[in-house]
Amino acid sequence: MKVNGSYEETCVHAEEVSIAEGWQLVQDTAWEGYEEIPAEIMAGYLTHFRELEDSVHTETKSKIDVVFLQAGVGSWAASAVWYYLNRYGADRPKLVIVEPAASNGILTSFKQGNLSQPTGNLDTIMAGLNCGIPSSTAWEIIQNGVDAAITIEDEFSVQAMKALYFPTENDPQIIAGESGVGGLAGFMAMMQGSRYDALKTTLGINENSNILFFSTEGATDPDRFKALVESV
């Protein structure tokens, strides 16, 4: 079923159809009266981070300095924030939220001081991050747990996809989609030009920093993926 509407309108439609058909709505976007299932999904997302406890997250003080987290409605990113706060406390790495400039619900919510609609035009290749108002339960965690939130243009997503698809030296090839590379794309945007110089200083990013990214999506649309990584 396709809905010709916004992300919020699609969520409302899904809820209405589920009620009418006697179905159980299962999604990770929470709102008042619909929090339990999104919370359970977010708990499942914690697997992504706990799997690193035999490799990267092995010590009581984090070996990672900064983690870049791509975000749509924020549920996956909020799970990461919850994990790092509870795993490391004051010794946690710094946490940076990355959103498409065209769909910036979290950054807008920070600026407004409450849950808010994105101010962008919702025209982005990062379809998995192209959402509206952040999930209410995710926002509660994110607003009190991250160090920064930034937005990026689509060009940085393509740069990140290419960097992983065409690795240098002995690095393995990684097939990561437009939304899945969001964290890496945010870092690449931060390292180019001067608009994020002050934030780089605040985060303490330098040539000795250990930075962590997560790929959360493969080539969900193989033809589009091929066209993007092969574009000039």
Salt bridges, closest charged atoms under 4 A:
GLU53 OE2 - ARG87 NE 3.41
ASP147 OD2 - ARG92 NH1 2.83
GLU153 OE1 - ARG195 NH2 2.80
GLU178 OE2 - ARG224 NE 3.50
ASP197 OD1 - LYS200 NZ 3.40
GLU230 OE1 - LYS226 NZ 3.08
